[in-house]
Amino acid sequence: MSAVLGLERPQVVSHVQQALSYTVFDCKWVPRSARLMCLGSAARGTGIIQLYELHGARLEVLREIEKPKPIKCGTFGATSLQQRYLATGDFDGNLNIWNLEAPEIPVYSVKGHKEIINSIDGVGGLGIGEGAPEIVTGSRDGTVKVWDPRQKDTPVANMEPVQGESKRDCWTVAFGNAYNQEERVVCAGYDNGDIKLFDLKTMSLRWETNIKNGVCSVEFDRKDINMNKLVATSLEGKFHVFDMRTQHPTKGFASVSEKAQKSTIWQVRHLPQNRDIFMTSGGSGSLHLWKYEYPAQRSKKDSEGSEMGVAGSLSLLQNVTLSTQPISSLDWSPDKKGLCVCGAFDQTVRVLIVTKLNKI
């Protein structure tokens, strides 16, 4: 690992801090707007969706919606830019899609899982990724399910443990490889360190590995391109970057790992405007900004003549501690480079500005 020195280093500036009266589990920018969503759990055990608008140096509450069950995660990834419907997963295993203009009744609702939905992702919406709009959910019940909101009640794919295999708590899911109408993969990370890559075109397990530590967050650098890179973060402060371009028949994908800190790395999020820059959020209330450097050659032949990937290197651009509590959610603005939002267990949401991203 190298660190970027001098005046050219990006700075992470805390622009707005907003105290909340509930535990926030997820934050999301509303596409094509200066608005953001906070999702969480009220003290009385209900779910909260709050819609904020950024006005200069303050956040104004536009709407607060209370729902029966605490809300764990949300995505806009499967909606159109015109509708901007929010899909959420809750503590009871329900997948709901909300029209934020009329949020009393969900426009789509299914009891997706037997237990809490820990993670959700969407693709095929917002003009990102070819093919049908789909939502993937990962749950404590050990299953990963893919949903098409146009199809009621039943998932289009269900990845569950085979009979006799113990179920593992799925903590994180992400779409990738959606570069044409047919191709699409789902990556899932589990509490025992398993990472599984499911190919939705062939409906098969394409690859699996184990990073020996609970997998907190996985994300492809882009969902809508031929698989390029995948970052996986873990419970004990380590993260791995896999080069997904070249899959070796036995060794899988080449990777580089980094121990960012001693505490859990809760989230990883790639900068939408530059896929080689990403941010990790930690259990110590810190954020780390990273840049991935590609090697001179991304693949080489082994002694058998099979292509194998070559991992690159990582440089730490900046790190900052914002809270005494874990930063559990993180989202970059898709529209304004360097603008991001994070939510922490100190019941605070923060809007941040990361400077000098054009210079790296």
Backbone hydrogen bonds in HBPLUS format (Angstrom, degrees):
<---DONOR---> <-ACCEPTOR-->    atom                        ^
c    i                          cat <-CA-CA->   ^        H-A-AA   ^      H-
h    n   atom  resd res      DA  || num        DHA   H-A  angle D-A-AA Bond
n    s   type  num  typ     dist DA aas  dist angle  dist       angle   num
A0002-SER N   A0314-LEU O   3.16 MM 312  6.68 154.1  2.23 142.3 149.9     1
A0316-LEU N   A0002-SER O   2.76 MM 314  6.28 142.0  1.90 153.5 162.6     2
A0004-VAL N   A0316-LEU O   3.15 MM 312  6.40 160.6  2.19 150.0 150.9     3
A0009-ARG N   A0006-GLY O   3.36 MM   3  6.07 168.3  2.37 116.2 118.8     4
A0355-THR N   A0011-GLN O   2.90 MM 344  5.25 157.4  1.95 149.3 154.4     5
A0013-VAL N   A0353-ILE O   2.81 MM 340  5.11 176.0  1.81 152.6 152.9     6
A0353-ILE N   A0013-VAL O   2.82 MM 340  5.11 158.6  1.86 148.0 155.4     7
A0015-HIS N   A0351-VAL O   2.79 MM 336  5.51 141.9  1.94 148.1 160.5     8
A0016-VAL N   A0351-VAL O   3.18 MM 335  5.07 157.0  2.23 135.2 139.5     9
A0351-VAL N   A0016-VAL O   2.87 MM 335  5.07 158.0  1.92 142.7 150.1    10
A0018-GLN N   A0349-VAL O   2.85 MM 331  5.27 157.6  1.90 158.6 165.3    11
A0349-VAL N   A0018-GLN O   2.92 MM 331  5.27 162.8  1.95 150.8 153.7    12
A0020-LEU N   A0347-GLN O   2.74 MM 327  5.16 161.1  1.77 155.3 150.3    13
A0023-THR N   A0041-SER O   3.02 MM  18  5.27 155.5  2.08 159.0 151.3    14
A0041-SER N   A0023-THR O   2.90 MM  18  5.27 153.0  1.97 147.6 156.2    15
A0025-PHE N   A0039-LEU O   2.77 MM  14  5.87 162.3  1.80 151.6 157.9    16
A0026-ASP N   A0039-LEU O   3.24 MM  13  5.18 159.9  2.28 140.7 140.8    17
A0039-LEU N   A0026-ASP O   2.86 MM  13  5.18 163.9  1.88 159.4 159.4    18
A0028-LYS N   A0037-MET O   3.00 MM   9  5.12 153.4  2.07 136.7 143.2    19
A0037-MET N   A0028-LYS O   2.65 MM   9  5.12 162.8  1.68 155.1 161.0    20
A0030-VAL N   A0035-ARG O   2.88 MM   5  5.40 177.0  1.89 135.8 136.7    21
A0054-LEU N   A0034-ALA O   2.86 MM  20  5.53 166.2  1.88 155.1 159.4    22
A0036-LEU N   A0052-TYR O   2.91 MM  16  5.27 151.7  1.99 135.5 143.5    23
A0052-TYR N   A0036-LEU O   2.82 MM  16  5.27 173.4  1.82 164.7 167.0    24
A0038-CYS N   A0050-GLN O   2.88 MM  12  5.11 152.0  1.96 144.7 152.4    25
A0050-GLN N   A0038-CYS O   2.87 MM  12  5.11 164.7  1.90 152.5 157.4    26
A0040-GLY N   A0048-ILE O   2.99 MM   8  5.19 150.0  2.08 146.3 149.4    27
A0048-ILE N   A0040-GLY O   3.08 MM   8  5.19 159.4  2.12 124.1 125.9    28
A0071-ILE N   A0040-GLY O   3.15 MM  31  5.02 169.6  2.16 131.1 128.2    29
A0042-ALA N   A0046-THR O   2.88 MM   4  5.33 161.0  1.91 146.4 152.5    30
A0045-GLY N   A0042-ALA O   2.94 MM   3  5.44 159.0  1.98 119.9 122.4    31
A0047-GLY N   A0067-LYS O   2.73 MM  20  4.69 164.6  1.75 139.7 142.3    32
A0067-LYS N   A0047-GLY O   2.79 MM  20  4.69 161.2  1.82 132.2 137.2    33
A0049-ILE N   A0065-ILE O   2.88 MM  16  5.08 154.5  1.94 151.1 156.7    34
A0065-ILE N   A0049-ILE O   2.81 MM  16  5.08 165.4  1.83 154.1 159.0    35
A0051-LEU N   A0063-ARG O   2.86 MM  12  5.15 168.0  1.87 155.3 157.6    36
A0062-LEU N   A0051-LEU O   2.75 MM  11  5.50 165.4  1.77 155.4 159.7    37
A0063-ARG N   A0051-LEU O   3.36 MM  12  5.15 157.2  2.42 135.4 136.5    38
A0053-GLU N   A0060-GLU O   2.85 MM   7  5.24 148.9  1.95 142.1 152.4    39
A0060-GLU N   A0053-GLU O   2.89 MM   7  5.24 169.3  1.90 150.9 153.8    40
A0055-HIS N   A0058-ARG O   2.83 MM   3  5.36 170.8  1.84 172.2 173.0    41
A0058-ARG N   A0055-HIS O   3.00 MM   3  5.36 148.9  2.10 121.4 131.3    42
A0091-PHE N   A0070-PRO O   2.95 MM  21  5.60 153.3  2.02 161.7 164.3    43
A0072-LYS N   A0089-GLY O   2.91 MM  17  5.85 149.3  2.01 148.4 158.5    44
A0073-CYS N   A0089-GLY O   3.38 MM  16  5.36 159.8  2.42 143.5 145.8    45
A0089-GLY N   A0073-CYS O   2.94 MM  16  5.36 154.7  2.00 142.5 146.8    46
A0075-THR N   A0087-ALA O   2.86 MM  12  5.33 144.0  1.99 147.1 157.2    47
A0087-ALA N   A0075-THR O   2.93 MM  12  5.33 177.5  1.93 160.9 160.4    48
A0079-THR N   A0076-PHE O   3.21 MM   3  5.72 168.2  2.22 125.2 125.6    49
A0125-GLY N   A0077-GLY O   3.03 MM  48  5.32 132.3  2.26 160.3 146.2    50
A0126-LEU N   A0079-THR O   2.67 MM  47  6.04 135.1  1.86 148.5 162.1    51
A0084-ARG N   A0080-SER O   2.84 MM   4  5.76 162.4  1.87 158.3 162.9    52
A0086-LEU N   A0098-TRP O   3.00 MM  12  5.17 149.5  2.09 148.0 150.2    53
A0098-TRP N   A0086-LEU O   2.73 MM  12  5.17 164.9  1.75 148.1 151.7    54
A0088-THR N   A0096-ASN O   2.74 MM   8  5.35 161.0  1.78 158.7 165.4    55
A0096-ASN N   A0088-THR O   3.00 MM   8  5.35 161.4  2.03 149.3 155.4    56
A0090-ASP N   A0094-ASN O   3.11 MM   4  5.50 147.6  2.21 145.0 154.4    57
A0093-GLY N   A0090-ASP O   3.14 MM   3  5.59 167.2  2.16 116.6 118.5    58
A0117-ILE N   A0090-ASP O   3.14 MM  27  5.73 167.4  2.16 147.0 150.5    59
A0112-GLY N   A0093-GLY O   2.84 MM  19  5.60 114.3  2.28 144.7 155.6    60
A0113-HIS N   A0093-GLY O   2.94 MM  20  4.41 153.7  2.00 130.6 135.5    61
A0095-LEU N   A0110-VAL O   2.88 MM  15  5.40 169.2  1.89 167.7 169.4    62
A0110-VAL N   A0095-LEU O   2.96 MM  15  5.40 151.5  2.04 151.4 159.7    63
A0097-ILE N   A0108-TYR O   2.83 MM  11  5.03 150.2  1.92 150.0 149.1    64
A0107-VAL N   A0097-ILE O   2.75 MM  10  5.64 140.5  1.90 155.7 166.6    65
A0102-ALA N   A0099-ASN O   2.93 MM   3  5.45 141.5  2.08 113.3 123.8    66
A0112-GLY N   A0110-VAL O   2.97 MM   2  5.38 115.0  2.41 109.9  92.6    67
A0140-ARG N   A0116-ILE O   3.15 MM  24  5.82 154.9  2.22 158.2 165.9    68
A0118-ASN N   A0138-GLY O   2.85 MM  20  5.86 132.0  2.08 144.1 159.2    69
A0119-SER N   A0138-GLY O   3.36 MM  19  5.27 160.0  2.41 142.9 143.7    70
A0138-GLY N   A0119-SER O   3.05 MM  19  5.27 158.2  2.09 144.5 145.8    71
A0121-ASP N   A0136-VAL O   3.03 MM  15  5.36 144.8  2.15 146.0 153.0    72
A0136-VAL N   A0121-ASP O   2.85 MM  15  5.36 162.2  1.88 152.9 158.5    73
A0123-VAL N   A0134-GLU O   2.98 MM  11  5.55 151.0  2.06 155.9 161.7    74
A0134-GLU N   A0123-VAL O   2.94 MM  11  5.55 159.5  1.99 149.3 155.5    75
A0124-GLY N   A0128-ILE O   3.09 MM   4  5.70 142.1  2.24 160.5 164.0    76
A0128-ILE N   A0125-GLY O   2.82 MM   3  5.78 173.9  1.82 135.5 137.7    77
A0130-GLU N   A0178-ALA O   2.96 MM  48  5.59 157.3  2.01 141.2 142.2    78
A0135-ILE N   A0147-TRP O   2.82 MM  12  5.05 156.4  1.87 144.7 152.6    79
A0147-TRP N   A0135-ILE O   2.65 MM  12  5.05 164.3  1.67 156.5 162.4    80
A0137-THR N   A0145-LYS O   2.85 MM   8  5.39 156.5  1.90 153.7 161.8    81
A0145-LYS N   A0137-THR O   2.95 MM   8  5.39 156.1  2.00 151.8 158.4    82
A0139-SER N   A0143-THR O   3.24 MM   4  5.90 155.9  2.30 165.5 172.5    83
A0142-GLY N   A0139-SER O   3.14 MM   3  5.80 157.0  2.20 116.0 118.6    84
A0170-CYS N   A0139-SER O   3.09 MM  31  5.23 157.0  2.14 136.0 131.6    85
A0144-VAL N   A0159-MET O   2.90 MM  15  5.04 153.3  1.97 140.4 149.2    86
A0159-MET N   A0144-VAL O   2.74 MM  15  5.04 172.1  1.75 166.3 163.9    87
A0146-VAL N   A0157-ALA O   2.90 MM  11  5.02 163.9  1.93 140.5 143.8    88
A0156-VAL N   A0146-VAL O   2.73 MM  10  5.63 139.9  1.89 148.3 160.4    89
A0151-GLN N   A0148-ASP O   2.74 MM   3  5.45 167.7  1.76 130.8 134.8    90
A0154-THR N   A0152-LYS O   2.81 MM   2  5.95 142.2  1.95 102.8  96.6    91
A0165-GLU N   A0162-VAL O   2.89 MM   3  5.50 160.9  1.93 140.5 145.0    92
A0191-ASP N   A0169-ASP O   2.93 MM  22  5.46 144.6  2.05 150.7 162.1    93
A0171-TRP N   A0189-GLY O   2.93 MM  18  5.91 141.9  2.08 144.2 156.2    94
A0172-THR N   A0189-GLY O   3.38 MM  17  5.16 157.0  2.43 140.9 138.9    95
A0189-GLY N   A0172-THR O   2.87 MM  17  5.16 158.4  1.92 147.1 151.1    96
A0174-ALA N   A0187-CYS O   2.91 MM  13  5.27 138.6  2.08 149.1 157.1    97
A0187-CYS N   A0174-ALA O   2.81 MM  13  5.27 167.0  1.83 158.9 163.0    98
A0176-GLY N   A0185-VAL O   3.02 MM   9  5.25 140.5  2.18 144.9 142.5    99
A0185-VAL N   A0176-GLY O   2.91 MM   9  5.25 163.0  1.93 150.9 148.6   100
A0178-ALA N   A0223-LYS O   2.82 MM  45  5.92 152.0  1.89 174.8 165.3   101
A0200-LEU N   A0184-ARG O   2.92 MM  16  5.54 153.0  1.99 151.7 159.2   102
A0186-VAL N   A0198-PHE O   2.91 MM  12  5.16 154.3  1.98 144.8 153.1   103
A0198-PHE N   A0186-VAL O   2.78 MM  12  5.16 167.6  1.79 165.6 162.9   104
A0188-ALA N   A0196-LYS O   2.90 MM   8  5.34 158.4  1.95 153.4 160.4   105
A0196-LYS N   A0188-ALA O   2.93 MM   8  5.34 162.5  1.97 153.8 159.6   106
A0190-TYR N   A0194-ASP O   2.99 MM   4  5.27 152.4  2.07 156.1 158.9   107
A0193-GLY N   A0190-TYR O   3.17 MM   3  5.63 164.9  2.19 118.2 119.9   108
A0215-VAL N   A0190-TYR O   2.97 MM  25  5.43 175.6  1.97 142.4 143.4   109
A0211-ILE N   A0193-GLY O   2.87 MM  18  5.02 156.2  1.93 135.7 135.7   110
A0195-ILE N   A0209-THR O   2.86 MM  14  5.36 156.9  1.91 151.8 150.1   111
A0209-THR N   A0195-ILE O   2.99 MM  14  5.36 151.7  2.07 147.5 156.0   112
A0197-LEU N   A0207-TRP O   2.85 MM  10  5.16 160.7  1.88 165.2 161.4   113
A0206-ARG N   A0197-LEU O   2.73 MM   9  5.52 145.2  1.85 158.5 170.5   114
A0199-ASP N   A0204-SER O   2.82 MM   5  5.41 168.1  1.83 173.8 173.4   115
A0203-MET N   A0199-ASP O   2.79 MM   4  5.48 117.3  2.19 134.2 151.9   116
A0204-SER N   A0199-ASP O   3.17 MM   5  5.41 145.9  2.29 139.9 147.9   117
A0235-LEU N   A0214-GLY O   2.95 MM  21  5.24 133.7  2.17 145.9 155.5   118
A0216-CYS N   A0233-THR O   2.89 MM  17  5.58 141.7  2.04 128.7 138.9   119
A0233-THR N   A0217-SER O   2.83 MM  16  5.25 161.8  1.87 154.8 161.0   120
A0219-GLU N   A0231-VAL O   3.00 MM  12  5.51 147.4  2.11 150.3 158.8   121
A0231-VAL N   A0219-GLU O   2.95 MM  12  5.51 170.0  1.96 153.2 154.2   122
A0221-ASP N   A0229-LYS O   3.11 MM   8  5.65 153.2  2.18 139.8 142.0   123
A0244-MET N   A0228-ASN O   2.79 MM  16  4.90 146.8  1.90 126.4 132.6   124
A0230-LEU N   A0242-PHE O   3.01 MM  12  5.13 148.9  2.11 140.8 148.6   125
A0242-PHE N   A0230-LEU O   2.77 MM  12  5.13 166.6  1.79 158.3 160.1   126
A0232-ALA N   A0240-HIS O   2.88 MM   8  5.26 156.8  1.93 150.8 158.2   127
A0240-HIS N   A0232-ALA O   2.84 MM   8  5.26 158.6  1.89 150.9 157.9   128
A0234-SER N   A0238-LYS O   2.98 MM   4  5.57 132.2  2.22 161.2 174.6   129
A0265-ILE N   A0234-SER O   3.07 MM  31  5.77 176.4  2.07 161.4 162.6   130
A0260-ALA N   A0237-GLY O   2.83 MM  23  5.67 130.6  2.07 164.1 174.8   131
A0261-GLN N   A0237-GLY O   3.44 MM  24  4.84 164.4  2.47 127.4 131.5   132
A0239-PHE N   A0258-GLU O   2.87 MM  19  5.51 153.9  1.94 152.0 160.5   133
A0258-GLU N   A0239-PHE O   2.88 MM  19  5.51 153.3  1.96 155.9 163.9   134
A0241-VAL N   A0256-VAL O   2.77 MM  15  5.35 163.9  1.80 160.7 166.3   135
A0256-VAL N   A0241-VAL O   2.95 MM  15  5.35 149.7  2.05 141.6 150.0   136
A0243-ASP N   A0254-ALA O   2.86 MM  11  5.61 162.8  1.89 155.6 161.3   137
A0248-HIS N   A0252-GLY O   2.78 MM   4  4.64 169.7  1.79 135.3 131.7   138
A0252-GLY N   A0248-HIS O   3.10 MM   4  4.64 143.9  2.24 122.3 123.7   139
A0283-GLY N   A0264-THR O   2.68 MM  19  4.94 140.6  1.83 154.1 159.3   140
A0266-TRP N   A0281-SER O   2.79 MM  15  5.68 122.8  2.12 143.4 159.7   141
A0281-SER N   A0267-GLN O   3.06 MM  14  5.27 154.3  2.13 135.8 140.7   142
A0269-ARG N   A0279-MET O   2.94 MM  10  5.40 153.7  2.01 151.2 159.5   143
A0279-MET N   A0269-ARG O   2.90 MM  10  5.40 162.9  1.93 145.4 148.7   144
A0271-LEU N   A0277-ILE O   2.89 MM   6  5.70 173.5  1.89 154.7 155.6   145
A0274-ASN N   A0271-LEU O   3.10 MM   3  5.36 157.0  2.15 111.6 118.7   146
A0277-ILE N   A0274-ASN O   3.19 MM   3  5.91 168.3  2.20 125.1 126.5   147
A0292-TYR N   A0276-ASP O   2.83 MM  16  5.21 161.1  1.86 153.8 160.3   148
A0278-PHE N   A0290-TRP O   3.05 MM  12  5.36 154.8  2.11 135.7 143.5   149
A0290-TRP N   A0278-PHE O   2.77 MM  12  5.36 174.7  1.78 170.9 172.7   150
A0280-THR N   A0288-HIS O   2.86 MM   8  5.25 157.4  1.91 149.7 157.3   151
A0288-HIS N   A0280-THR O   2.93 MM   8  5.25 158.7  1.98 150.0 156.2   152
A0282-GLY N   A0286-SER O   2.83 MM   4  5.19 157.8  1.88 161.1 162.2   153
A0285-GLY N   A0282-GLY O   3.13 MM   3  5.56 155.0  2.19 115.0 116.6   154
A0327-ILE N   A0282-GLY O   3.09 MM  45  5.78 165.4  2.11 146.9 147.8   155
A0322-LEU N   A0285-GLY O   2.80 MM  37  5.67 156.5  1.85 165.9 162.2   156
A0323-SER N   A0285-GLY O   3.22 MM  38  4.39 155.8  2.28 124.0 127.8   157
A0287-LEU N   A0320-VAL O   2.79 MM  33  5.43 156.0  1.85 158.8 166.9   158
A0320-VAL N   A0287-LEU O   2.94 MM  33  5.43 153.3  2.01 150.7 159.0   159
A0289-LEU N   A0318-GLN O   2.74 MM  29  5.14 172.8  1.74 163.6 163.8   160
A0317-LEU N   A0289-LEU O   2.75 MM  28  5.37 152.1  1.83 147.8 155.0   161
A0318-GLN N   A0289-LEU O   3.41 MM  29  5.14 155.7  2.48 130.9 132.1   162
A0291-LYS N   A0315-SER O   2.89 MM  24  5.30 148.6  1.99 151.7 160.6   163
A0315-SER N   A0291-LYS O   2.92 MM  24  5.30 155.8  1.98 150.8 158.2   164
A0293-GLU N   A0313-SER O   2.80 MM  20  5.20 175.5  1.81 157.4 158.7   165
A0313-SER N   A0293-GLU O   2.92 MM  20  5.20 154.1  1.99 144.3 152.4   166
A0310-VAL N   A0298-ARG O   2.82 MM  12  4.91 141.1  1.98 130.7 126.0   167
A0300-LYS N   A0308-MET O   2.87 MM   8  5.51 152.8  1.94 153.9 162.9   168
A0308-MET N   A0300-LYS O   2.75 MM   8  5.51 155.9  1.81 164.8 173.3   169
A0302-ASP N   A0306-SER O   2.86 MM   4  5.50 157.1  1.91 148.9 154.9   170
A0305-GLY N   A0302-ASP O   2.89 MM   3  5.21 157.5  1.94 111.6 119.2   171
A0345-PHE N   A0326-PRO O   2.99 MM  19  5.78 153.6  2.06 158.7 166.8   172
A0328-SER N   A0343-GLY O   2.95 MM  15  6.07 123.5  2.28 144.2 160.2   173
A0329-SER N   A0343-GLY O   3.32 MM  14  5.14 154.1  2.39 147.1 145.0   174
A0343-GLY N   A0329-SER O   3.08 MM  14  5.14 152.7  2.15 123.0 130.0   175
A0331-ASP N   A0341-VAL O   2.92 MM  10  5.42 146.9  2.03 158.3 163.6   176
A0341-VAL N   A0331-ASP O   2.89 MM  10  5.42 158.8  1.94 151.5 158.1   177
A0333-SER N   A0339-LEU O   2.77 MM   6  5.46 164.3  1.80 163.3 158.1   178
A0339-LEU N   A0336-LYS O   3.16 MM   3  5.77 166.2  2.18 138.4 139.5   179
A0354-VAL N   A0338-GLY O   2.71 MM  16  4.59 158.5  1.75 133.0 140.7   180
A0340-CYS N   A0352-LEU O   2.95 MM  12  5.18 166.1  1.97 144.8 146.7   181
A0352-LEU N   A0340-CYS O   2.71 MM  12  5.18 169.4  1.72 154.4 158.2   182
A0342-CYS N   A0350-ARG O   2.92 MM   8  5.40 154.0  1.99 150.9 159.3   183
A0350-ARG N   A0342-CYS O   2.87 MM   8  5.40 166.5  1.89 161.0 165.7   184
A0344-ALA N   A0348-THR O   3.11 MM   4  5.75 161.4  2.15 160.8 166.6   185
A0347-GLN N   A0344-ALA O   3.13 MM   3  5.91 130.4  2.39 119.6 124.5   186
A0359-LYS N   A0356-LYS O   3.20 MM   3  5.50 155.8  2.26 105.4 112.6   187
